[in-house]
Amino acid sequence: MKRLHVNRLGVAFGITGTLFYVGCIILMSILGAEATAVFFNSLLHGLDTSGIIRMDIPFWEVAMGIMLTFILGWISGAMIAAIYNFGLVDESA
């Protein structure tokens, strides 16, 4: 089996999470509060998100959210790759 490159998988996870975050920003700005609540209620069946959706998010929070999402994504991807690589055993030996 091939080993996974820890940094590459971390970056891939980080970018993927960041794209989802930016997609959420775009979705919220296009749909508005009510349609955003309907969208997330359908994703999170059984949960009513209308009481917790906040539309007036300052730019610094958005920037911090994007950075933290990338960092958490990178950590997740890097940990998955490291754990996967650690579990590899050369069975031919």
KOLMAR-339795 format. One record per atom (N, C-alpha, C): residue number from 1; x, y, z; atom name; chain. Coordinates in nm, 4 decimals. Layout:
N
@n=NUM	X=X	Y=Y	Z=Z	atom=CA	chain=A
...
//
This chain:
93
@n=1	X=0.0834	Y=-0.1183	Z=0.0000	atom=N	chain=A
@n=1	X=0.0000	Y=0.0000	Z=0.0000	atom=CA	chain=A
@n=1	X=0.0880	Y=0.1248	Z=0.0000	atom=C	chain=A
@n=2	X=0.0332	Y=0.2293	Z=-0.0588	atom=N	chain=A
@n=2	X=0.1080	Y=0.3548	Z=-0.0627	atom=CA	chain=A
@n=2	X=0.0805	Y=0.4357	Z=0.0632	atom=C	chain=A
@n=3	X=0.1816	Y=0.5096	Z=0.1025	atom=N	chain=A
@n=3	X=0.1681	Y=0.5998	Z=0.2168	atom=CA	chain=A
@n=3	X=0.1011	Y=0.7293	Z=0.1698	atom=C	chain=A
@n=4	X=0.0280	Y=0.7912	Z=0.2595	atom=N	chain=A
@n=4	X=-0.0354	Y=0.9191	Z=0.2301	atom=CA	chain=A
@n=4	X=0.0583	Y=1.0314	Z=0.2711	atom=C	chain=A
@n=5	X=0.0635	Y=1.1357	Z=0.1912	atom=N	chain=A
@n=5	X=0.1444	Y=1.2530	Z=0.2228	atom=CA	chain=A
@n=5	X=0.0652	Y=1.3385	Z=0.3220	atom=C	chain=A
@n=6	X=0.1166	Y=1.3516	Z=0.4429	atom=N	chain=A
@n=6	X=0.0449	Y=1.4157	Z=0.5528	atom=CA	chain=A
@n=6	X=0.0063	Y=1.5596	Z=0.5188	atom=C	chain=A
@n=7	X=0.1002	Y=1.6389	Z=0.4700	atom=N	chain=A
@n=7	X=0.0721	Y=1.7799	Z=0.4425	atom=CA	chain=A
@n=7	X=-0.0265	Y=1.7950	Z=0.3265	atom=C	chain=A
@n=8	X=-0.0115	Y=1.7136	Z=0.2230	atom=N	chain=A
@n=8	X=-0.1027	Y=1.7251	Z=0.1082	atom=CA	chain=A
@n=8	X=-0.2461	Y=1.6924	Z=0.1463	atom=C	chain=A
@n=9	X=-0.2659	Y=1.5872	Z=0.2228	atom=N	chain=A
@n=9	X=-0.4017	Y=1.5534	Z=0.2647	atom=CA	chain=A
@n=9	X=-0.4558	Y=1.6604	Z=0.3590	atom=C	chain=A
@n=10	X=-0.3708	Y=1.7146	Z=0.4444	atom=N	chain=A
@n=10	X=-0.4130	Y=1.8239	Z=0.5316	atom=CA	chain=A
@n=10	X=-0.4581	Y=1.9451	Z=0.4531	atom=C	chain=A
@n=11	X=-0.3811	Y=1.9832	Z=0.3516	atom=N	chain=A
@n=11	X=-0.4181	Y=2.0983	Z=0.2675	atom=CA	chain=A
@n=11	X=-0.5474	Y=2.0692	Z=0.1925	atom=C	chain=A
@n=12	X=-0.5632	Y=1.9467	Z=0.1421	atom=N	chain=A
@n=12	X=-0.6854	Y=1.9106	Z=0.0696	atom=CA	chain=A
@n=12	X=-0.8080	Y=1.9222	Z=0.1604	atom=C	chain=A
@n=13	X=-0.7975	Y=1.8730	Z=0.2820	atom=N	chain=A
@n=13	X=-0.9083	Y=1.8850	Z=0.3770	atom=CA	chain=A
@n=13	X=-0.9329	Y=2.0316	Z=0.4113	atom=C	chain=A
@n=14	X=-0.8264	Y=2.1085	Z=0.4331	atom=N	chain=A
@n=14	X=-0.8408	Y=2.2497	Z=0.4667	atom=CA	chain=A
@n=14	X=-0.9092	Y=2.3282	Z=0.3568	atom=C	chain=A
@n=15	X=-0.8685	Y=2.3049	Z=0.2332	atom=N	chain=A
@n=15	X=-0.9297	Y=2.3759	Z=0.1202	atom=CA	chain=A
@n=15	X=-1.0748	Y=2.3335	Z=0.1036	atom=C	chain=A
@n=16	X=-1.1033	Y=2.2052	Z=0.1196	atom=N	chain=A
@n=16	X=-1.2411	Y=2.1572	Z=0.1075	atom=CA	chain=A
@n=16	X=-1.3308	Y=2.2224	Z=0.2122	atom=C	chain=A
@n=17	X=-1.2860	Y=2.2259	Z=0.3368	atom=N	chain=A
@n=17	X=-1.3637	Y=2.2907	Z=0.4422	atom=CA	chain=A
@n=17	X=-1.3843	Y=2.4389	Z=0.4153	atom=C	chain=A
@n=18	X=-1.2799	Y=2.5046	Z=0.3667	atom=N	chain=A
@n=18	X=-1.2886	Y=2.6469	Z=0.3359	atom=CA	chain=A
@n=18	X=-1.3869	Y=2.6725	Z=0.2227	atom=C	chain=A
@n=19	X=-1.3873	Y=2.5859	Z=0.1210	atom=N	chain=A
@n=19	X=-1.4835	Y=2.6008	Z=0.0115	atom=CA	chain=A
@n=19	X=-1.6271	Y=2.5836	Z=0.0608	atom=C	chain=A
@n=20	X=-1.6489	Y=2.4884	Z=0.1512	atom=N	chain=A
@n=20	X=-1.7818	Y=2.4735	Z=0.2108	atom=CA	chain=A
@n=20	X=-1.8196	Y=2.5993	Z=0.2896	atom=C	chain=A
@n=21	X=-1.7252	Y=2.6562	Z=0.3619	atom=N	chain=A
@n=21	X=-1.7501	Y=2.7766	Z=0.4413	atom=CA	chain=A
@n=21	X=-1.7877	Y=2.8937	Z=0.3501	atom=C	chain=A
@n=22	X=-1.7104	Y=2.9129	Z=0.2436	atom=N	chain=A
@n=22	X=-1.7394	Y=3.0210	Z=0.1485	atom=CA	chain=A
@n=22	X=-1.8725	Y=2.9952	Z=0.0787	atom=C	chain=A
@n=23	X=-1.9007	Y=2.8691	Z=0.0471	atom=N	chain=A
@n=23	X=-2.0300	Y=2.8353	Z=-0.0122	atom=CA	chain=A
@n=23	X=-2.1451	Y=2.8708	Z=0.0800	atom=C	chain=A
@n=24	X=-2.1265	Y=2.8492	Z=0.2081	atom=N	chain=A
@n=24	X=-2.2283	Y=2.8849	Z=0.3064	atom=CA	chain=A
@n=24	X=-2.2472	Y=3.0367	Z=0.3106	atom=C	chain=A
@n=25	X=-2.1378	Y=3.1104	Z=0.3031	atom=N	chain=A
@n=25	X=-2.1462	Y=3.2574	Z=0.3009	atom=CA	chain=A
@n=25	X=-2.2279	Y=3.3030	Z=0.1799	atom=C	chain=A
@n=26	X=-2.1964	Y=3.2469	Z=0.0644	atom=N	chain=A
@n=26	X=-2.2672	Y=3.2841	Z=-0.0593	atom=CA	chain=A
@n=26	X=-2.4146	Y=3.2468	Z=-0.0482	atom=C	chain=A
@n=27	X=-2.4416	Y=3.1262	Z=-0.0001	atom=N	chain=A
@n=27	X=-2.5792	Y=3.0795	Z=0.0157	atom=CA	chain=A
@n=27	X=-2.6589	Y=3.1727	Z=0.1059	atom=C	chain=A
@n=28	X=-2.6012	Y=3.2082	Z=0.2197	atom=N	chain=A
@n=28	X=-2.6718	Y=3.2951	Z=0.3134	atom=CA	chain=A
@n=28	X=-2.6952	Y=3.4342	Z=0.2553	atom=C	chain=A
@n=29	X=-2.5987	Y=3.4863	Z=0.1811	atom=N	chain=A
@n=29	X=-2.6167	Y=3.6207	Z=0.1255	atom=CA	chain=A
@n=29	X=-2.7181	Y=3.6231	Z=0.0118	atom=C	chain=A
@n=30	X=-2.7321	Y=3.5120	Z=-0.0610	atom=N	chain=A
@n=30	X=-2.8285	Y=3.5070	Z=-0.1709	atom=CA	chain=A
@n=30	X=-2.9696	Y=3.4756	Z=-0.1206	atom=C	chain=A
@n=31	X=-2.9826	Y=3.3796	Z=-0.0300	atom=N	chain=A
@n=31	X=-3.1140	Y=3.3316	Z=0.0118	atom=CA	chain=A
@n=31	X=-3.1837	Y=3.4203	Z=0.1141	atom=C	chain=A
@n=32	X=-3.1092	Y=3.4812	Z=0.2040	atom=N	chain=A
@n=32	X=-3.1710	Y=3.5556	Z=0.3134	atom=CA	chain=A
@n=32	X=-3.1977	Y=3.4643	Z=0.4321	atom=C	chain=A
@n=33	X=-3.2471	Y=3.5218	Z=0.5400	atom=N	chain=A
@n=33	X=-3.2595	Y=3.4500	Z=0.6665	atom=CA	chain=A
@n=33	X=-3.3604	Y=3.3352	Z=0.6611	atom=C	chain=A
@n=34	X=-3.4786	Y=3.3597	Z=0.6082	atom=N	chain=A
@n=34	X=-3.5825	Y=3.2567	Z=0.6094	atom=CA	chain=A
@n=34	X=-3.5456	Y=3.1367	Z=0.5227	atom=C	chain=A
@n=35	X=-3.5007	Y=3.1621	Z=0.4016	atom=N	chain=A
@n=35	X=-3.4649	Y=3.0518	Z=0.3119	atom=CA	chain=A
@n=35	X=-3.3403	Y=2.9782	Z=0.3618	atom=C	chain=A
@n=36	X=-3.2492	Y=3.0504	Z=0.4274	atom=N	chain=A
@n=36	X=-3.1317	Y=2.9852	Z=0.4863	atom=CA	chain=A
@n=36	X=-3.1753	Y=2.8897	Z=0.5967	atom=C	chain=A
@n=37	X=-3.2700	Y=2.9323	Z=0.6787	atom=N	chain=A
@n=37	X=-3.3220	Y=2.8457	Z=0.7845	atom=CA	chain=A
@n=37	X=-3.3874	Y=2.7220	Z=0.7251	atom=C	chain=A
@n=38	X=-3.4652	Y=2.7377	Z=0.6188	atom=N	chain=A
@n=38	X=-3.5290	Y=2.6236	Z=0.5530	atom=CA	chain=A
@n=38	X=-3.4225	Y=2.5285	Z=0.4986	atom=C	chain=A
@n=39	X=-3.3188	Y=2.5837	Z=0.4358	atom=N	chain=A
@n=39	X=-3.2112	Y=2.5015	Z=0.3798	atom=CA	chain=A
@n=39	X=-3.1437	Y=2.4187	Z=0.4891	atom=C	chain=A
@n=40	X=-3.1037	Y=2.4838	Z=0.5972	atom=N	chain=A
@n=40	X=-3.0335	Y=2.4118	Z=0.7032	atom=CA	chain=A
@n=40	X=-3.1266	Y=2.3207	Z=0.7828	atom=C	chain=A
@n=41	X=-3.2535	Y=2.3570	Z=0.7945	atom=N	chain=A
@n=41	X=-3.3496	Y=2.2668	Z=0.8590	atom=CA	chain=A
@n=41	X=-3.3629	Y=2.1373	Z=0.7790	atom=C	chain=A
@n=42	X=-3.3586	Y=2.1460	Z=0.6468	atom=N	chain=A
@n=42	X=-3.3697	Y=2.0256	Z=0.5652	atom=CA	chain=A
@n=42	X=-3.2428	Y=1.9408	Z=0.5733	atom=C	chain=A
@n=43	X=-3.1279	Y=2.0032	Z=0.5925	atom=N	chain=A
@n=43	X=-3.0035	Y=1.9276	Z=0.6098	atom=CA	chain=A
@n=43	X=-2.9964	Y=1.8621	Z=0.7473	atom=C	chain=A
@n=44	X=-3.0404	Y=1.9332	Z=0.8471	atom=N	chain=A
@n=44	X=-3.0306	Y=1.8869	Z=0.9856	atom=CA	chain=A
@n=44	X=-3.1693	Y=1.8436	Z=1.0329	atom=C	chain=A
@n=45	X=-3.2250	Y=1.7439	Z=0.9656	atom=N	chain=A
@n=45	X=-3.3624	Y=1.6995	Z=0.9922	atom=CA	chain=A
@n=45	X=-3.3873	Y=1.6839	Z=1.1427	atom=C	chain=A
@n=46	X=-3.4949	Y=1.7458	Z=1.1837	atom=N	chain=A
@n=46	X=-3.5309	Y=1.7384	Z=1.3245	atom=CA	chain=A
@n=46	X=-3.4837	Y=1.8570	Z=1.4066	atom=C	chain=A
@n=47	X=-3.3940	Y=1.9386	Z=1.3524	atom=N	chain=A
@n=47	X=-3.3460	Y=2.0568	Z=1.4244	atom=CA	chain=A
@n=47	X=-3.4018	Y=2.1821	Z=1.3595	atom=C	chain=A
@n=48	X=-3.4473	Y=2.2753	Z=1.4407	atom=N	chain=A
@n=48	X=-3.4958	Y=2.4030	Z=1.3903	atom=CA	chain=A
@n=48	X=-3.3851	Y=2.5068	Z=1.4081	atom=C	chain=A
@n=49	X=-3.3272	Y=2.5499	Z=1.2975	atom=N	chain=A
@n=49	X=-3.2153	Y=2.6437	Z=1.3023	atom=CA	chain=A
@n=49	X=-3.2595	Y=2.7904	Z=1.2951	atom=C	chain=A
@n=50	X=-3.3897	Y=2.8138	Z=1.2797	atom=N	chain=A
@n=50	X=-3.4355	Y=2.9514	Z=1.2598	atom=CA	chain=A
@n=50	X=-3.4025	Y=3.0424	Z=1.3787	atom=C	chain=A
@n=51	X=-3.3952	Y=2.9870	Z=1.4978	atom=N	chain=A
@n=51	X=-3.3659	Y=3.0688	Z=1.6154	atom=CA	chain=A
@n=51	X=-3.2183	Y=3.0980	Z=1.6363	atom=C	chain=A
@n=52	X=-3.1308	Y=3.0286	Z=1.5644	atom=N	chain=A
@n=52	X=-2.9874	Y=3.0484	Z=1.5869	atom=CA	chain=A
@n=52	X=-2.9140	Y=3.1073	Z=1.4669	atom=C	chain=A
@n=53	X=-2.9839	Y=3.1243	Z=1.3550	atom=N	chain=A
@n=53	X=-2.9185	Y=3.1815	Z=1.2367	atom=CA	chain=A
@n=53	X=-2.9013	Y=3.3306	Z=1.2563	atom=C	chain=A
@n=54	X=-2.7791	Y=3.3763	Z=1.2346	atom=N	chain=A
@n=54	X=-2.7438	Y=3.5173	Z=1.2515	atom=CA	chain=A
@n=54	X=-2.6948	Y=3.5685	Z=1.1170	atom=C	chain=A
@n=55	X=-2.7581	Y=3.6722	Z=1.0659	atom=N	chain=A
@n=55	X=-2.7235	Y=3.7230	Z=0.9330	atom=CA	chain=A
@n=55	X=-2.6278	Y=3.8428	Z=0.9381	atom=C	chain=A
@n=56	X=-2.6144	Y=3.9080	Z=1.0498	atom=N	chain=A
@n=56	X=-2.5298	Y=4.0278	Z=1.0599	atom=CA	chain=A
@n=56	X=-2.3936	Y=3.9923	Z=1.1196	atom=C	chain=A
@n=57	X=-2.3153	Y=3.9189	Z=1.0427	atom=N	chain=A
@n=57	X=-2.1861	Y=3.8711	Z=1.0908	atom=CA	chain=A
@n=57	X=-2.0777	Y=3.9699	Z=1.0455	atom=C	chain=A
@n=58	X=-1.9990	Y=4.0240	Z=1.1391	atom=N	chain=A
@n=58	X=-1.8943	Y=4.1189	Z=1.1008	atom=CA	chain=A
@n=58	X=-1.7830	Y=4.0512	Z=1.0204	atom=C	chain=A
@n=59	X=-1.7148	Y=4.1303	Z=0.9399	atom=N	chain=A
@n=59	X=-1.6108	Y=4.0782	Z=0.8510	atom=CA	chain=A
@n=59	X=-1.5008	Y=4.0059	Z=0.9281	atom=C	chain=A
@n=60	X=-1.4622	Y=4.0580	Z=1.0449	atom=N	chain=A
@n=60	X=-1.3534	Y=3.9948	Z=1.1197	atom=CA	chain=A
@n=60	X=-1.3923	Y=3.8542	Z=1.1636	atom=C	chain=A
@n=61	X=-1.5210	Y=3.8313	Z=1.1935	atom=N	chain=A
@n=61	X=-1.5655	Y=3.6964	Z=1.2305	atom=CA	chain=A
@n=61	X=-1.5615	Y=3.6025	Z=1.1099	atom=C	chain=A
@n=62	X=-1.5988	Y=3.6546	Z=0.9942	atom=N	chain=A
@n=62	X=-1.5937	Y=3.5743	Z=0.8718	atom=CA	chain=A
@n=62	X=-1.4490	Y=3.5362	Z=0.8413	atom=C	chain=A
@n=63	X=-1.3586	Y=3.6329	Z=0.8482	atom=N	chain=A
@n=63	X=-1.2168	Y=3.6056	Z=0.8212	atom=CA	chain=A
@n=63	X=-1.1603	Y=3.5051	Z=0.9214	atom=C	chain=A
@n=64	X=-1.1947	Y=3.5216	Z=1.0477	atom=N	chain=A
@n=64	X=-1.1492	Y=3.4275	Z=1.1503	atom=CA	chain=A
@n=64	X=-1.2080	Y=3.2891	Z=1.1252	atom=C	chain=A
@n=65	X=-1.3340	Y=3.2832	Z=1.0869	atom=N	chain=A
@n=65	X=-1.3993	Y=3.1559	Z=1.0581	atom=CA	chain=A
@n=65	X=-1.3342	Y=3.0833	Z=0.9415	atom=C	chain=A
@n=66	X=-1.2989	Y=3.1572	Z=0.8380	atom=N	chain=A
@n=66	X=-1.2325	Y=3.0961	Z=0.7220	atom=CA	chain=A
@n=66	X=-1.0966	Y=3.0401	Z=0.7639	atom=C	chain=A
@n=67	X=-1.0195	Y=3.1189	Z=0.8381	atom=N	chain=A
@n=67	X=-0.8871	Y=3.0719	Z=0.8820	atom=CA	chain=A
@n=67	X=-0.8978	Y=2.9504	Z=0.9733	atom=C	chain=A
@n=68	X=-0.9883	Y=2.9551	Z=1.0693	atom=N	chain=A
@n=68	X=-1.0026	Y=2.8439	Z=1.1633	atom=CA	chain=A
@n=68	X=-1.0558	Y=2.7181	Z=1.0945	atom=C	chain=A
@n=69	X=-1.1446	Y=2.7360	Z=0.9980	atom=N	chain=A
@n=69	X=-1.1946	Y=2.6211	Z=0.9225	atom=CA	chain=A
@n=69	X=-1.0807	Y=2.5546	Z=0.8462	atom=C	chain=A
@n=70	X=-0.9945	Y=2.6349	Z=0.7836	atom=N	chain=A
@n=70	X=-0.8807	Y=2.5774	Z=0.7126	atom=CA	chain=A
@n=70	X=-0.7882	Y=2.5041	Z=0.8098	atom=C	chain=A
@n=71	X=-0.7590	Y=2.5672	Z=0.9219	atom=N	chain=A
@n=71	X=-0.6673	Y=2.5061	Z=1.0195	atom=CA	chain=A
@n=71	X=-0.7242	Y=2.3747	Z=1.0722	atom=C	chain=A
@n=72	X=-0.8518	Y=2.3734	Z=1.1112	atom=N	chain=A
@n=72	X=-0.9128	Y=2.2499	Z=1.1610	atom=CA	chain=A
@n=72	X=-0.9194	Y=2.1431	Z=1.0524	atom=C	chain=A
@n=73	X=-0.9457	Y=2.1849	Z=0.9292	atom=N	chain=A
@n=73	X=-0.9450	Y=2.0903	Z=0.8172	atom=CA	chain=A
@n=73	X=-0.8066	Y=2.0328	Z=0.7949	atom=C	chain=A
@n=74	X=-0.7051	Y=2.1188	Z=0.8015	atom=N	chain=A
@n=74	X=-0.5680	Y=2.0712	Z=0.7825	atom=CA	chain=A
@n=74	X=-0.5310	Y=1.9713	Z=0.8924	atom=C	chain=A
@n=75	X=-0.5633	Y=2.0046	Z=1.0154	atom=N	chain=A
@n=75	X=-0.5330	Y=1.9137	Z=1.1265	atom=CA	chain=A
@n=75	X=-0.6039	Y=1.7799	Z=1.1072	atom=C	chain=A
@n=76	X=-0.7298	Y=1.7835	Z=1.0663	atom=N	chain=A
@n=76	X=-0.8051	Y=1.6598	Z=1.0442	atom=CA	chain=A
@n=76	X=-0.7412	Y=1.5748	Z=0.9356	atom=C	chain=A
@n=77	X=-0.7103	Y=1.6361	Z=0.8220	atom=N	chain=A
@n=77	X=-0.6481	Y=1.5616	Z=0.7121	atom=CA	chain=A
@n=77	X=-0.5115	Y=1.5079	Z=0.7481	atom=C	chain=A
@n=78	X=-0.4328	Y=1.5893	Z=0.8170	atom=N	chain=A
@n=78	X=-0.2989	Y=1.5453	Z=0.8560	atom=CA	chain=A
@n=78	X=-0.3070	Y=1.4304	Z=0.9558	atom=C	chain=A
@n=79	X=-0.4010	Y=1.4377	Z=1.0490	atom=N	chain=A
@n=79	X=-0.4164	Y=1.3287	Z=1.1456	atom=CA	chain=A
@n=79	X=-0.4618	Y=1.1998	Z=1.0776	atom=C	chain=A
@n=80	X=-0.5551	Y=1.2108	Z=0.9834	atom=N	chain=A
@n=80	X=-0.6004	Y=1.0915	Z=0.9117	atom=CA	chain=A
@n=80	X=-0.4841	Y=1.0281	Z=0.8373	atom=C	chain=A
@n=81	X=-0.4041	Y=1.1096	Z=0.7668	atom=N	chain=A
@n=81	X=-0.2898	Y=1.0561	Z=0.6930	atom=CA	chain=A
@n=81	X=-0.1876	Y=0.9933	Z=0.7873	atom=C	chain=A
@n=82	X=-0.1599	Y=1.0603	Z=0.8984	atom=N	chain=A
@n=82	X=-0.0609	Y=1.0075	Z=0.9928	atom=CA	chain=A
@n=82	X=-0.1076	Y=0.8762	Z=1.0546	atom=C	chain=A
@n=83	X=-0.2349	Y=0.8707	Z=1.0927	atom=N	chain=A
@n=83	X=-0.2881	Y=0.7468	Z=1.1510	atom=CA	chain=A
@n=83	X=-0.2888	Y=0.6355	Z=1.0475	atom=C	chain=A
@n=84	X=-0.3269	Y=0.6684	Z=0.9255	atom=N	chain=A
@n=84	X=-0.3260	Y=0.5696	Z=0.8171	atom=CA	chain=A
@n=84	X=-0.1853	Y=0.5169	Z=0.7940	atom=C	chain=A
@n=85	X=-0.0878	Y=0.6085	Z=0.7845	atom=N	chain=A
@n=85	X=0.0505	Y=0.5680	Z=0.7611	atom=CA	chain=A
@n=85	X=0.1047	Y=0.4876	Z=0.8769	atom=C	chain=A
@n=86	X=0.0680	Y=0.5219	Z=0.9982	atom=N	chain=A
@n=86	X=0.1151	Y=0.4489	Z=1.1165	atom=CA	chain=A
@n=86	X=0.0618	Y=0.3059	Z=1.1151	atom=C	chain=A
@n=87	X=-0.0578	Y=0.2876	Z=1.0636	atom=N	chain=A
@n=87	X=-0.1193	Y=0.1568	Z=1.0611	atom=CA	chain=A
@n=87	X=-0.0710	Y=0.0657	Z=0.9493	atom=C	chain=A
@n=88	X=0.0089	Y=0.1207	Z=0.8574	atom=N	chain=A
@n=88	X=0.0582	Y=0.0377	Z=0.7482	atom=CA	chain=A
@n=88	X=0.1586	Y=-0.0636	Z=0.8013	atom=C	chain=A
@n=89	X=0.1388	Y=-0.1849	Z=0.7629	atom=N	chain=A
@n=89	X=0.2309	Y=-0.2908	Z=0.8046	atom=CA	chain=A
@n=89	X=0.2798	Y=-0.3599	Z=0.6792	atom=C	chain=A
@n=90	X=0.4089	Y=-0.3771	Z=0.6680	atom=N	chain=A
@n=90	X=0.4651	Y=-0.4449	Z=0.5522	atom=CA	chain=A
@n=90	X=0.4490	Y=-0.5955	Z=0.5733	atom=C	chain=A
@n=91	X=0.3526	Y=-0.6517	Z=0.5020	atom=N	chain=A
@n=91	X=0.3213	Y=-0.7931	Z=0.5204	atom=CA	chain=A
@n=91	X=0.4183	Y=-0.8847	Z=0.4463	atom=C	chain=A
@n=92	X=0.5007	Y=-0.8276	Z=0.3597	atom=N	chain=A
@n=92	X=0.5933	Y=-0.9119	Z=0.2833	atom=CA	chain=A
@n=92	X=0.7189	Y=-0.9460	Z=0.3632	atom=C	chain=A
@n=93	X=0.7388	Y=-0.8806	Z=0.4765	atom=N	chain=A
@n=93	X=0.8597	Y=-0.9036	Z=0.5553	atom=CA	chain=A
@n=93	X=0.8505	Y=-1.0255	Z=0.6427	atom=C	chain=A
//
